[in-house]
Amino acid sequence: MAMAQLSNNVIKCVEEEEKEEDYLLSKEWKGLVSTLPKEQGWLSRNIYKYQGFWYDTKHIQGVLSLQKHFKAKEKDIILVTTPKSGSTWIKALAFALLNRHKYPNAQKNHPLLTNNPHLLVPFLEISLYSKKDFVPNLDSIPSPRLLSTHLPFVSLPESIKNVNCKIVYLCRDPKDVFVSLWHFTNKLGPETRSIDESFKQFCRGVSPFGPFWEHALGYQKESLKRSDKIMILTFEKMKLHPELVLKELAKFIGCPFSKEELSKGMVDDILNLCSFDNLSNLEVNKNGKLPNGAEAKVFFRRGKIGDWKNYLTTQKIQKLDTIIENTLAKHGLTF
């Protein structure tokens, strides 16, 4: 009886995986995806290894379609993060910077007051190119187009690399990234995962768009070659020195603050508009939903530095610190 039950469970699991893949993957990519190494997923039942990085089933479709179809423009601005590194915040800040002349009053009729930042600055592979058998037309978006992605540098569409558009890369202490990712995927994933199980996968690099350290290292190395085109930011520096970072970001993306704007407090206006406390308490982010059905509030948990201290054991802390010391620190990337 036990063996029969086990067999039935295996059959059911396989059927559910096939159903998920049929729903999420186009015929064009099913053959390729079926050949990729896979493990238990975080946001889908499976996570696949492609070009050295891991993608849940719900993301691999968008990654492949994006690589084939996206055509970058020279004035594009691409915001890049690993999941749970401050994506919502950097999107809000960049959008507010680029549109501050169109919406000069940050507390009246500003799109960020009624729209989640992920709607205003959509992810290429998660939102725009995620639907099977559909290729979006982005030509109508006025330049500079502000777009975002979680893709590692090696997997970016060739057009992004070739036209030399500007890339802003935001990363975060991997201990905070892991804790936030664990909470996030337990809310949106197919099943609840223990912190121990998730930590083991994360440290092996098997996490959405991971390995984290290879992701960060790819952009760090590239920024050393093209510092005028790739800007590296850390979540920690943004939290500790927000005014300085905002000015640097504005200059990098081509819209520096004027003396008049500085004297009128425009920097503080944007920082207040895009603050965690302000955004998380807006009605659209407390009770709204994204087009994929996800509740907007799941993108606002703590927004603090060092929350990992409340979840990770000394052994876990030492393990992650050792990984980062052996990978990122020796290349000049610290948190």
Sequence and secondary structure as in RCSB ss.txt:
>XXXX:A:sequence
MAMAQLSNNVIKCVEEEEKEEDYLLSKEWKGLVSTLPKEQGWLSRNIYKYQGFWYDTKHIQGVLSLQKHFKAKEK
DIILVTTPKSGSTWIKALAFALLNRHKYPNAQKNHPLLTNNPHLLVPFLEISLYSKKDFVPNLDSIPSPRLLSTH
LPFVSLPESIKNVNCKIVYLCRDPKDVFVSLWHFTNKLGPETRSIDESFKQFCRGVSPFGPFWEHALGYQKESLK
RSDKIMILTFEKMKLHPELVLKELAKFIGCPFSKEELSKGMVDDILNLCSFDNLSNLEVNKNGKLPNGAEAKVFF
RRGKIGDWKNYLTTQKIQKLDTIIENTLAKHGLTF
>XXXX:A:secstr
 HHHHHHHHHHHHHHHHHHHHHHH  HHHHHHHHTS EEE SSSSEEEEETTEEEEHHHHHHHHHHHHH    TT
 EEEEE TTSSHHHHHHHHHHHHTTTTS  TTSS GGGTS HHHHS BIIIIIT STT     TTS SS EEEE 
  GGGS HHHHHHT EEEEEE  HHHHHHHHHHHHHHHSSS   HHHHHHHHHTT STT  HHHHHHHHHHHHHH
 TTTEEEEEHHHHHH HHHHHHHHHHHTT    HHHHHTTHHHHHHHHTSHHHHHTSHHHHH B TTS BGGGG 
S   S GGGGT  HHHHHHHHHHHHHHTGGGT   
